[in-house]
Amino acid sequence: MKQRATLVLYFILLIYCCLWIPWRIPVNHPTDIFSIGRDMRAGYGLLWAGPESGGQLEKDYRRPVAQYATPDWPLISLRLVAATAFGAAAFLLAGARDRPHGEPSKAE
C-alpha cells in the first residue's frame, strides 16, 4: 500500500516537472563575441503559456520575452532525473519498512 502511494506521488511529481517548466531566451549581441550561444533564464511558466510577460528581462532587451523563449531542456532533464532518483529511493524505503530485516517477502 505504501509503495502504491509512493508511485502515485512520483507520477504527480513527473507531471509537475513536465508542465511547469523553466524557459530561456537566446542572447546574441553582434558586437559582443562572448555572448554568442549564451542563454538567459526567462523564468518558469506553464508548458502551453510560456514565461510570464514583463519583468527586467524585457526592459533590458526591449523585446517580448515570451516570443523568443524556448524550454530549457538541460534543466528539465535534470529535474526529471532528480525526481526519478527521489521517487526510487522513496519507493525502496516504503517497501523495506513493510517487512522486518531478513524476513523473505511473500512472493518468495
C-alpha positions as CSV (number, residue, x, y, z in Angstrom):
1,M,0.0,0.0,0.0
2,K,2.8,2.4,0.8
3,Q,4.6,1.6,-2.4
4,R,1.4,2.3,-4.4
5,A,1.1,5.7,-2.7
6,T,4.7,6.4,-3.5
7,L,4.2,5.7,-7.1
8,V,1.2,8.0,-7.3
9,L,3.2,10.8,-5.7
10,Y,6.0,10.1,-8.1
11,F,3.8,10.4,-11.2
12,I,2.3,13.6,-9.8
13,L,5.8,15.0,-9.4
14,L,6.7,14.0,-13.0
15,I,3.6,15.7,-14.4
16,Y,4.5,18.8,-12.4
17,C,8.1,18.7,-13.9
18,C,6.7,18.4,-17.4
19,L,4.0,21.1,-17.1
20,W,5.7,23.8,-15.0
21,I,8.9,24.3,-17.0
22,P,11.9,26.7,-17.0
23,W,12.2,29.0,-20.0
24,R,15.3,30.7,-21.5
25,I,15.9,33.1,-24.3
26,P,19.0,33.2,-26.5
27,V,21.3,36.2,-26.0
28,N,23.2,37.1,-29.1
29,H,24.7,40.6,-29.4
30,P,26.5,41.0,-32.7
31,T,29.0,43.4,-31.0
32,D,29.9,41.0,-28.2
33,I,31.6,37.8,-29.3
34,F,31.3,36.4,-25.7
35,S,27.5,36.4,-25.8
36,I,27.1,34.2,-28.9
37,G,25.4,30.9,-27.9
38,R,24.6,32.1,-24.4
39,D,21.1,31.9,-22.8
40,M,19.4,33.8,-20.1
41,R,16.7,32.4,-17.8
42,A,13.3,33.9,-18.6
43,G,11.6,32.3,-15.6
44,Y,9.1,29.5,-15.1
45,G,5.7,29.0,-16.8
46,L,3.2,26.5,-17.9
47,L,4.1,24.5,-21.0
48,W,1.4,26.0,-23.2
49,A,1.6,29.6,-21.9
50,G,5.4,30.2,-21.8
51,P,7.1,32.5,-19.3
52,E,5.4,35.5,-17.7
53,S,5.5,38.7,-19.6
54,G,7.1,41.8,-18.3
55,G,9.9,42.0,-15.8
56,Q,13.5,43.1,-16.0
57,L,14.4,40.9,-19.0
58,E,12.0,42.7,-21.3
59,K,13.2,46.1,-20.1
60,D,16.9,45.2,-20.7
61,Y,16.4,43.7,-24.2
62,R,13.4,45.8,-25.3
63,R,11.6,42.8,-26.8
64,P,8.9,40.5,-25.5
65,V,10.4,37.5,-23.7
66,A,7.6,35.1,-24.5
67,Q,8.1,35.5,-28.2
68,Y,11.7,34.3,-28.1
69,A,11.6,31.9,-25.2
70,T,12.3,28.2,-25.5
71,P,12.2,25.5,-22.9
72,D,15.4,24.9,-21.0
73,W,15.9,21.3,-21.9
74,P,19.0,20.6,-19.8
75,L,17.3,21.9,-16.6
76,I,14.1,20.0,-17.4
77,S,16.1,16.8,-17.8
78,L,18.0,17.5,-14.5
79,R,14.6,17.9,-12.8
80,L,13.3,14.6,-14.2
81,V,16.4,12.7,-13.1
82,A,16.3,14.2,-9.6
83,A,12.6,13.4,-9.3
84,T,13.2,9.8,-10.5
85,A,16.1,9.3,-8.0
86,F,13.9,10.7,-5.2
87,G,11.0,8.6,-6.2
88,A,13.1,5.4,-6.5
89,A,14.6,6.0,-3.0
90,A,11.1,6.6,-1.5
91,F,9.7,3.5,-3.3
92,L,12.5,1.3,-1.9
93,L,12.2,2.7,1.6
94,A,8.5,2.2,1.6
95,G,9.0,-1.5,0.6
96,A,11.8,-2.0,3.1
97,R,9.7,-0.9,6.0
98,D,6.8,-3.3,5.3
99,R,8.8,-6.3,6.4
100,P,11.3,-7.0,9.2
101,H,15.0,-7.3,8.2
102,G,15.9,-10.8,7.0
103,E,12.3,-12.0,6.5
104,P,11.6,-13.2,3.0
105,S,8.9,-11.4,1.0
106,K,5.5,-13.1,0.5
107,A,6.3,-13.6,-3.2
108,E,9.2,-15.9,-2.5
